[in-house]
Amino acid sequence: MSENLVISIDAMGGDNSPRVVIEGLAIAAQKNPDVKFLLFGDEGKVNEILKEFPQLQTVCEVRHATDVVSNDDKPSQVIRNRNTSMYMAIAAVKSGEAKAVVSAGNTGALMAISKLTLRTIQKIHRPAIVSMMPHRHGNYIMLDLGANTECDAINLAEFALMGNVVAKTALGIAKPRVALLNIGAEEMKGKEEIREAAQIIKNSRLDLDFIGYIEPHQIGEGVADVIVADGFTGNIALKTTEGTAKLFMRILKDLVKKSILAKIGVLFMLGVIFRVKKILDPRLYNGAMFVGLNGLSIKSHGGTDSVGYYVAVNNAIKMVRNDFVATIKSEIEKVDLEELSQEIIYDLY
C-alpha cells in the first residue's frame, strides 16, 4: 500500500456510515485507480458492505477500531481515546502511512484530534476551516468557517496566504483574487484587526492579488476568489448563504404550486431549473478542510450521500497531488508576518 497514494478513512463517521462511506469510495476508486484507502472502523460491519463492491477489494485495507466518536461527544472526552476510528485514521497520517484523512464524524472532535495529533505548521499561529462555495461565475474559497471565533491581524493574514494556496489547488486559478470580509469598502471601515490585516497583506512579500475589502452582499457576485474572515463571521456568512439558497428554492416551489400558468411555464424552464439545482447542490461542495496543520484533514458533512462523500475524498486526493501542505510551508517561510505586523501597527498608530 505504501507504493500508492493512500487516503485514511474514518469509516464509522457520519449519519449513515459505513455504507455511505464505502459507496463514496467506490466512486472515488473508479475515478482515481492509483489511489488506495486505509479504512478504520468496525471490521465486521465494514467488510460485510465491502463484499458488495468487488472493485474495492484490492484498494482497501480495513483495520479494526473498537470505539466510535459520537456526535454528542465533547472534544475533551475523545482526544484521550486512541481506540476510536477517528483517532486511528488521523494517526495514520501522522505516522506517514496515509497522506490525508477524511471523516464525516463530529466536527469539534475531528478538529481537536487533528490539531493535537498533526500539530500546527511552524510559523502558522492557528489552523482554519476552509470550504468551497458557488458564486455567479464559478466558485470561491472562504476561511475561517468556525475554527477560531476571534482572530488578530496576523491570523487573518495567514488565512489569506493559506486560502490563496487552496484556491490555486482546488479551483485551478493561477492568480486568485483575495479579499477581507468587512462591513464596508472604505479603507478605515471595520474592526482594528481587519484594518491591520489589510496593511500586513499589502506590505508583505506574499505573492497575493489582494483586492481589499468585500462586503457580504458581494460574496455571490464573484468579485473575489478567496474571502477571509474570523471564524465567527465566516460561519455566520456561510450559514446565511446556505439558508438564503434554501429559502429561494422553497419560495419558488410554493409559488409554482399556487399558479397553473407557473406550472405550465416550468415545463419550458426545466433545463434552467435543473442547472440551478445542480449549481446549488451542497454535495458538490462537500469536504471542508482544516488547513495550517502538518497533514491534510478533511471534514465531510455527516448527512451527505455517496456522491457528497466522493467529493470530499476527491478533494483530499487533489490536495495531496498538488503537495498542498508543503506549499503552505514554503509560502509562510518567505515572510515573517509577526515582525511585519509590529512595523504596520507602529506606522498606523
WOWOLIN-V14081 format. One line per field, one symbol per residue. phi: phi as a letter, one per 20 degrees, with the letter a starting at -180 (. if undefined). psi: psi as a letter, one per 20 degrees, with the letter a starting at -180 (. if undefined). burial: + if it has 9 or more other C-alpha atoms within 8 Angstrom, else -. Layout:
phi: ???
psi: ???
burial: ???
This chain:
phi: .ffdfddecefdeofceeffgfffffffffecfedccdedrfgfffffffgfcgfegedccdcfcfcceefefegfeefeeedefffffffffgfnfcebccbdegffffffffffeemfggnefbfcecbdbecgdqccdcbedqfcfcceffgffffffffffffffedmefcfedcefbeaefgefnfgffffffffffeeefedeednecegfegfenececddbffffffffffffffffffgfffgfffffecfffffffgedgfffffffffeffffdfofdedoderecddeffdfdffffgffffffffffgelgfffgffffffbeffffffffffffc
psi: hiirpppppniiqrhkqjghghhhhggghhimijqrpoppaogggghghhhinhiihijpppppphrqprhipqhhhiiiojjqhgghgghhggijhqiqqpqjaogggggghgggghqqppiphprqpqrqrqahjcrrppqqkihohpqahgghhhhgghhggghgghikphmqppqppririqhjqaqghggggghgghirjpmqmpjcqpqhiigiikiqhppprrhgghgggghggghgghgghggggghhhipghhhghhhijgggghgghghjohhijqmqqoqjrlqpppoqphjrahgghgggghgggghghjlgghggggghiiqnhgghhhgghghh.
burial: ----++++++++++-++++++++++++++-----+++++++++--++-++--+--++-++-+++++-++---+-+--++---++++++++++++--++++++++++--+++++++-+++++--+--+++++++++---+++++++++++-+++++++++++++++++++++----++++++++++---++--+++++++++--+-+-+-+-+++++-++-++-++++++++++++-++------+---------+++----++--+----------------+-++++++++++++++++++-+++++++++++++++++---++-+++-++--+-+--++--++----
